[in-house]
């Protein structure tokens, strides 16, 4: 909560001296003016980030929060779960909800992710549609999202992202087309990569959230558990190195996360792949790829958790891991038919 501002009042001696120095009778001391309520009013609320896969939602989330809370890779559909990240903006606590990309689902995991994305939007105070301006609006996934938004009938905010990659006339035309849909109350042009337009966007979102107390401690930046964060970090390192060689169906499970008496963290994780050939790719010749993945993940975990990390990785062939309810529970997803 913000620190209380105290206003010192005049002492009786000060008041007496003021009256004695006046030409006429002293006036009664006036009470201090009430503090401007608008300046001290706190606000808090949820802003859901929705969009097509690879629209830049996770990059935008990290930029808005000011710290890395979501993994970012070139692979589509990297984000699988709803992730809450907290940003303080003046007297407002903005809880951003990063959701999976919305697309035409084919598998059980796809359907669970798309359902989670729409659920995150429906539960939020504000919905922010993030659009890859470099990709444009003539896209099946964008049309799918716009149709879904029209059905829900809520006025929302749009952000044309990656404007550093697109010429201004094209951006203006995209903004015009979005405005003609009648779905948007505001359209912003931003670049999550360069920071252009982000302050105006945060100002707007903060001013439109409901008044009320903060929902999280002011120094908290995410609601993700350490076990899940560790798994996400390792999954990111796998995708960054092998996104062209590996398909989408790979996941990381943190089996144990323990802090020893000396403050060191000991983390055991299982990398689930669908086929034996994928296992060989992850391990690499002589185990070199797995070692590189582990080293990169361990270094980032040390930074994130602020402690020395001992990371042990095991690769397991799990052909039907997407049918295992346990994995959906770990990702915070609903097991759908």
C-alpha positions in Angstrom: 0.0 0.0 0.0 1.2 3.6 -0.5 2.8 5.2 2.4 0.5 7.5 4.4 1.2 11.2 3.9 1.2 13.1 7.2 0.5 16.9 7.3 2.1 18.7 10.3 -0.4 21.1 12.0 0.6 24.4 13.5 1.5 24.5 17.2 -0.5 26.8 19.5 2.6 29.0 19.9 2.8 29.4 16.1 -0.9 30.3 16.0 -0.5 32.8 18.8 2.4 34.5 17.2 0.6 34.9 13.9 -2.4 36.5 15.6 -0.3 38.9 17.7 1.5 40.1 14.6 -1.7 40.9 12.7 -3.1 44.5 12.5 -6.6 43.4 13.4 -8.1 40.6 15.4 -6.6 37.2 14.6 -8.6 34.9 12.3 -9.3 31.4 13.5 -6.8 28.9 12.1 -8.2 27.1 9.0 -8.0 23.2 9.1 -5.6 21.8 6.5 -7.2 21.1 3.1 -8.3 17.5 2.7 -5.9 15.4 0.7 -6.8 15.0 -2.9 -8.7 11.7 -3.0 -7.9 11.1 -6.6 -4.1 11.3 -5.9 -4.3 8.6 -3.2 -7.0 6.3 -4.6 -5.6 2.9 -5.3 -6.8 0.8 -8.2 -6.4 -2.9 -9.1 -7.7 -5.2 -11.8 -7.0 -7.8 -14.4 -6.0 -7.2 -18.0 -6.1 -10.2 -20.3 -3.7 -10.3 -23.2 -5.2 -12.3 -26.1 -4.1 -12.8 -29.7 -3.0 -15.3 -32.3 0.1 -17.4 -31.6 3.3 -15.4 -32.0 1.6 -12.1 -31.8 4.1 -11.0 -29.2 2.0 -11.3 -26.1 4.7 -12.8 -23.9 7.3 -10.3 -25.1 4.8 -7.5 -24.4 4.0 -8.9 -21.0 7.7 -8.9 -20.0 8.1 -5.3 -21.3 5.0 -4.1 -19.4 6.1 -5.7 -16.1 9.7 -4.8 -16.5 11.0 -8.2 -15.8 11.0 -11.6 -17.5 8.0 -13.6 -16.3 7.0 -15.4 -19.5 9.2 -17.5 -21.8 9.7 -16.3 -25.3 10.7 -18.4 -28.3 10.3 -18.4 -32.1 8.0 -21.5 -31.9 4.3 -20.9 -32.3 2.0 -21.8 -29.3 4.9 -21.5 -26.8 2.5 -20.1 -24.2 0.3 -23.0 -22.8 -1.1 -21.7 -19.6 -2.7 -18.6 -18.2 0.1 -16.7 -16.4 -0.5 -13.7 -14.1 2.1 -11.0 -13.9 1.8 -7.9 -11.7 2.9 -4.4 -12.6 2.7 -1.3 -10.4 1.8 1.9 -12.3 1.5 4.8 -10.0 -1.3 4.0 -7.5 -2.6 1.2 -9.7 -1.8 -2.5 -9.6 -2.3 -4.0 -13.1 -2.5 -7.8 -13.1 -1.8 -8.9 -16.7 -3.0 -12.3 -17.7 -0.9 -13.8 -20.5 -3.1 -16.4 -22.3 -2.3 -19.1 -24.9 -2.6 -18.0 -28.5 -6.1 -18.5 -30.1 -6.1 -20.7 -33.2 -8.1 -23.5 -34.8 -7.5 -26.4 -32.3 -6.9 -29.9 -33.5 -5.7 -31.9 -30.5 -6.8 -32.1 -26.9 -4.0 -29.8 -25.7 -4.9 -27.3 -28.4 -8.6 -27.2 -27.2 -7.5 -26.8 -23.6 -5.3 -23.9 -24.4 -7.9 -22.1 -26.5 -10.5 -22.6 -23.8 -8.1 -21.2 -21.3 -7.4 -18.1 -23.4 -11.1 -17.3 -23.8 -11.7 -18.0 -20.1 -8.9 -15.6 -19.2 -10.6 -12.9 -21.3 -14.0 -13.4 -19.8 -12.7 -13.1 -16.3 -10.7 -9.9 -16.9 -11.7 -6.3 -16.2 -10.1 -5.3 -19.5 -9.3 -7.3 -22.7 -6.2 -6.3 -24.7 -6.1 -7.8 -28.2 -2.5 -8.0 -29.4 -2.1 -8.1 -33.1 1.1 -8.7 -35.1 1.0 -5.7 -37.4 3.8 -7.2 -39.5 1.6 -10.2 -40.2 -1.5 -8.1 -40.9 -5.2 -8.6 -40.5 -5.9 -10.8 -43.4 -5.4 -14.0 -41.4 -7.7 -16.9 -40.5 -6.7 -16.7 -36.8 -7.4 -12.9 -36.6 -10.8 -13.4 -38.2 -11.5 -16.2 -35.7 -10.6 -14.0 -32.7 -12.6 -11.0 -34.0 -15.6 -13.3 -34.5 -15.3 -14.6 -31.0 -15.0 -11.1 -29.6 -18.1 -10.0 -31.5 -20.1 -12.8 -30.0 -19.0 -11.7 -26.5 -20.1 -8.2 -27.1 -17.5 -6.5 -24.8 -15.8 -3.3 -26.0 -12.0 -4.0 -25.8 -8.6 -2.4 -26.5 -6.4 -3.3 -29.4 -2.7 -3.0 -29.7 -1.0 -3.2 -33.1 2.3 -4.7 -32.1 5.7 -4.7 -34.0 5.2 -1.3 -35.5 8.9 -0.9 -35.9 8.6 -3.5 -38.7 5.7 -1.9 -40.6 5.4 1.3 -42.6 3.1 4.0 -41.3 0.5 3.9 -44.1 0.0 0.2 -43.6 -0.5 0.8 -39.8 -3.0 3.5 -40.4 -5.0 1.3 -42.7 -5.0 -1.6 -40.2 -6.2 0.8 -37.5 -9.0 2.0 -39.8 -10.1 -1.6 -40.5 -10.1 -2.4 -36.8 -12.1 0.7 -36.0 -14.7 -0.2 -38.6 -15.5 -3.4 -36.8 -17.0 -1.4 -33.9 -15.4 -3.7 -31.4 -12.6 -1.5 -30.0 -12.8 1.5 -27.7 -9.2 2.3 -28.2 -6.5 1.2 -30.6 -2.8 1.7 -29.7 0.3 1.3 -31.9 3.1 -0.2 -30.0 6.4 -2.1 -30.2 7.1 -4.5 -27.3 10.6 -4.9 -28.6 11.5 -1.2 -28.6 9.0 0.1 -26.0 7.3 2.5 -28.3 3.8 3.3 -27.1 3.9 1.2 -24.0 3.7 4.1 -21.5 0.5 5.4 -23.1 -1.0 1.9 -23.1 -0.2 1.4 -19.4 -1.6 4.9 -18.6 -4.9 4.0 -20.3 -5.2 0.6 -18.8 -4.4 1.8 -15.3 -6.9 4.6 -15.4 -9.7 2.2 -16.5 -9.3 -0.4 -13.8 -11.7 -0.4 -10.8 -10.9 1.5 -7.7 -10.0 -0.7 -4.7 -7.1 -2.2 -2.7 -4.2 -4.0 -4.2 -4.8 -7.7 -4.8 -1.2 -8.8 -4.5 1.8 -7.5 -2.4 3.3 -4.6 -4.3 6.6 -6.4 -4.7 5.2 -9.6 -6.2 5.5 -9.9 -10.0 3.9 -13.2 -10.8 1.7 -15.9 -9.3 3.6 -18.8 -11.0 5.1 -21.3 -8.5 8.9 -21.9 -8.5 8.3 -25.5 -9.8 6.4 -24.3 -12.8 8.8 -21.4 -13.5 11.7 -23.8 -13.5 9.9 -26.1 -15.9 9.1 -23.2 -18.2 12.7 -22.0 -18.2 14.0 -25.4 -19.3 11.2 -25.7 -22.0 12.3 -22.3 -23.3 15.9 -23.4 -23.6 14.9 -26.5 -25.5 12.8 -24.5 -28.0 15.5 -21.9 -28.5 18.0 -24.6 -29.5 15.7 -27.2 -31.2 12.6 -25.4 -32.4 13.2 -26.4 -36.0 14.1 -30.0 -35.1 11.4 -30.7 -32.5 7.6 -30.7 -33.0 5.2 -29.0 -30.6 4.5 -32.1 -28.5 7.2 -31.8 -25.8 6.8 -30.7 -22.2 8.9 -30.4 -19.1 7.9 -31.6 -15.6 9.6 -30.5 -12.4 9.6 -33.7 -10.3 11.3 -32.1 -7.3 12.4 -28.6 -6.2 14.3 -28.6 -2.9 16.3 -26.0 -1.1 19.2 -27.5 0.9 20.5 -26.2 4.2 23.3 -24.3 2.4 20.7 -22.4 0.4 21.4 -24.3 -2.9 18.5 -25.5 -5.0 18.4 -29.0 -6.2 15.9 -29.5 -9.1 15.1 -32.7 -10.9 13.1 -32.4 -14.1 11.8 -34.8 -16.8 11.6 -33.8 -20.4 8.8 -35.7 -22.0 9.0 -36.3 -25.8 6.7 -38.3 -28.0 9.2 -40.5 -29.9 12.5 -42.2 -29.4 13.9 -40.1 -32.3 13.1 -36.9 -30.4 14.8 -38.2 -27.4 18.0 -38.6 -29.4 17.7 -35.1 -30.6 17.3 -33.6 -27.1 20.2 -35.6 -25.8 22.5 -35.0 -28.7 25.7 -36.7 -29.7 27.6 -37.7 -26.5 24.9 -35.9 -24.5 26.2 -32.5 -25.6 22.8 -31.0 -26.4 21.2 -32.0 -23.1 24.3 -30.6 -21.3 24.0 -27.3 -23.2 20.2 -27.1 -22.4 20.9 -27.8 -18.8 23.6 -25.2 -18.5 21.5 -22.5 -20.1 18.5 -23.3 -17.9 20.6 -23.5 -14.7 22.2 -20.1 -15.3 18.8 -18.5 -15.8 17.3 -20.2 -12.8 20.2 -18.9 -10.7 19.3 -15.4 -11.8 15.5 -15.9 -11.3 15.7 -17.6 -7.9 18.8 -15.8 -6.6 20.4 -19.0 -5.4 22.9 -21.6 -6.8 21.1 -24.3 -8.7 21.9 -27.9 -9.2 19.8 -29.1 -12.1 19.3 -32.7 -13.2 17.5 -33.5 -16.5 16.1 -36.8 -17.6 14.6 -37.4 -21.1 11.7 -39.8 -21.2 9.6 -41.0 -24.2 6.0 -40.5 -23.3 3.9 -41.0 -26.5 0.6 -40.1 -24.8 1.6 -37.4 -22.4 -1.0 -35.1 -23.9 -3.7 -37.6 -22.7 -2.4 -37.5 -19.1 -4.7 -35.4 -16.9 -1.8 -34.8 -14.5 0.1 -32.7 -17.1 -3.0 -30.5 -17.6 -3.3 -30.0 -13.9 0.3 -28.9 -13.7 -0.2 -26.4 -16.5 -3.4 -25.1 -14.9 -5.5 -26.3 -17.9 -8.8 -28.0 -18.0 -8.7 -31.5 -19.4 -11.2 -31.3 -22.2 -12.7 -33.9 -24.5 
